[in-house]
């Protein structure tokens, strides 16, 4: 005889309740894990390996310099502050200004004037390491942009215009980075042709 024949009606009822609880618990786990599984898959599939590589290529922070307005001068700011993270806040325009071509001496206190295609003009002042930025929450410029440095120390008439417009990004160091006279990109942004 099977064990079921020996079970009392109360024991059979308890088994039925336990079986029902297991089924309910199992379906609850499935319903809870489905959104979590979907979120995990979404996170994994949405990760941008090109962006991750660009962030990694920036390297470690300089020793003793905390993330903030004075960190990473000369690096492409919008890699981290362009909407994909990991930096916060997001910037619409950002860069670093140096005193003279070929001299990586930061220039503090110069005014960077940016005008978008709708003739909306914004100004930012470079800080002690030459960095400047405009937060994305305060301005979403329409490209292309024109820019100039407005500073009485400039070579001519207190200003240094950029000769070409910025066609699609406000990240100055996406073009202006590295050493001077390299054929693959523009020299860093500078105010004067020769040292002050």
PyMOL commands that set and color helices and strands:
alter all, ss='L'
color gray80, all
select helices_A, chain A and resi 3-6+9-46+49-57+78-81+172-174
alter helices_A, ss='H'
color red, helices_A
select strands_A, chain A and resi 91-96+98-100+103-106+111-115+121-125+131-135+146-150+159-161+190-192
alter strands_A, ss='S'
color yellow, strands_A
deselect
rebuild
show_as cartoon
